[in-house]
Amino acid sequence: MEDVRSFLEQAPHLRTVDLAHYFKVSPEAIRRILASKWVPKESEEEEVLRRDQRRKERNKHLNAATELDLRLARTRLAQGRSKDFDEVAVQKEPRQIASNTPKRSSHRNSYQKRKQSVPHHPDIADIID
C-alpha cells in the first residue's frame, strides 16, 4: 500500500488505471488504497515484509527453473530434437477425425434442416390467404 502511495507521490500525473496496470491489480483496488487512511502497525508491517521476502525467494527459484527449461528447449529445438526423445526427431502427423463423430455444420444448415423437418399444420392464416 505504501508502494502505491509513494509511487503516486513521485508521479502525480499517472491515473488510477495506469497505477492498476503497473501493480497488476484492479483500478478499484488502487482507488480504495488511495482513499484509505490505514497505516500498518510495526508488527503488521514486519509480517508483510516477511511474506514479501518469502514470495520473492519462491519466485526467484521458479524463474530460475523456468529459465533453465527455456534454455534446454531452445537448444533442443535448434538441434531438431524433441523433449522426450533426445535422439529421434518427432514429426507431427496430420490430425485425424474419428469416423464416428458427427461433422459440424454451420448454423444456417442446421436451421434449414430444422425448418424442413417441422411438419406443416394448416391454421386459420392458410384459410384466409
C-alpha positions in Angstrom: 0.0 0.0 0.0 2.8 2.3 0.8 4.3 1.5 -2.6 1.2 2.7 -4.4 1.0 5.9 -2.3 4.7 6.7 -2.8 4.6 5.9 -6.5 1.7 8.3 -6.9 3.6 11.0 -5.0 6.6 10.6 -7.3 4.4 10.5 -10.5 1.2 12.5 -9.8 0.4 12.7 -13.5 -0.5 9.0 -13.5 -4.1 7.9 -13.4 -5.6 5.2 -11.3 -5.9 2.9 -14.4 -2.1 3.4 -15.0 -1.3 2.5 -11.4 -3.6 -0.5 -11.6 -1.8 -1.7 -14.8 1.6 -1.2 -13.2 0.8 -3.0 -10.0 -1.3 -5.6 -11.8 -4.4 -5.1 -9.7 -7.8 -3.7 -10.4 -8.4 0.1 -10.6 -11.0 -0.3 -7.8 -8.2 -1.7 -5.5 -6.0 1.2 -6.3 -8.8 3.6 -5.7 -9.5 2.0 -2.3 -5.9 2.0 -1.3 -5.5 5.7 -2.1 -8.8 6.6 -0.3 -7.9 4.6 2.8 -6.1 6.3 5.7 -4.9 2.9 7.2 -1.3 2.6 8.2 0.0 -0.8 9.4 1.4 -1.3 12.8 5.1 -2.2 13.1 4.3 -5.9 13.7 1.9 -6.0 10.7 4.5 -4.3 8.5 7.1 -6.8 9.6 4.8 -9.7 8.7 4.1 -8.1 5.3 7.8 -7.7 4.7 8.5 -11.4 5.7 5.7 -12.6 3.4 7.1 -10.4 0.6 10.6 -11.8 1.1 9.3 -15.4 1.0 7.4 -14.7 -2.1 10.4 -13.2 -3.8 12.6 -16.2 -2.9 9.9 -18.6 -4.2 9.6 -16.6 -7.4 13.4 -16.5 -7.8 13.6 -20.3 -7.7 10.6 -20.7 -10.1 12.1 -18.1 -12.5 15.5 -19.9 -12.4 13.8 -23.3 -13.2 11.7 -21.7 -15.9 14.8 -20.1 -17.5 16.6 -23.4 -17.4 13.7 -25.2 -19.1 13.6 -22.5 -21.8 17.3 -22.7 -22.5 17.1 -26.5 -22.8 14.0 -26.3 -25.0 15.7 -23.7 -27.3 18.8 -25.9 -27.7 16.7 -29.0 -28.4 14.7 -27.0 -30.9 17.8 -25.7 -32.6 19.2 -29.2 -32.8 15.9 -30.6 -34.1 15.3 -32.9 -31.1 12.2 -33.3 -29.1 11.9 -33.0 -25.4 11.0 -36.7 -24.9 13.3 -38.3 -27.4 16.8 -36.9 -27.5 18.0 -38.9 -30.5 14.9 -39.0 -32.7 13.2 -36.1 -34.3 9.4 -36.3 -33.9 7.3 -35.4 -36.9 3.8 -34.3 -36.5 1.2 -36.4 -38.2 -1.9 -34.8 -39.6 -4.8 -34.8 -37.1 -7.4 -37.5 -37.8 -11.0 -37.1 -37.0 -12.8 -40.1 -35.7 -15.2 -41.5 -38.1 -18.0 -41.9 -35.5 -18.0 -38.3 -34.6 -20.6 -36.2 -36.5 -19.2 -33.3 -38.6 -20.2 -29.9 -37.5 -22.5 -27.9 -39.8 -23.0 -24.3 -40.0 -25.8 -22.5 -38.1 -27.6 -21.8 -41.4 -27.6 -25.5 -42.4 -28.9 -26.7 -39.0 -31.7 -24.0 -39.2 -32.7 -25.1 -42.6 -32.8 -28.8 -41.5 -35.0 -27.9 -38.5 -37.3 -25.8 -40.7 -37.7 -28.7 -43.2 -38.3 -31.3 -40.5 -41.2 -29.4 -38.9 -44.5 -30.8 -40.3 -46.9 -28.2 -41.8 -50.1 -27.8 -39.8 -52.8 -25.8 -41.5 -54.2 -23.0 -39.4 -56.5 -20.0 -39.9 -53.9 -18.0 -41.7 -53.8 -20.6 -44.5 -57.6 -20.4 -44.9 -57.7 -16.6 -45.1 -55.0 -16.4 -47.8 
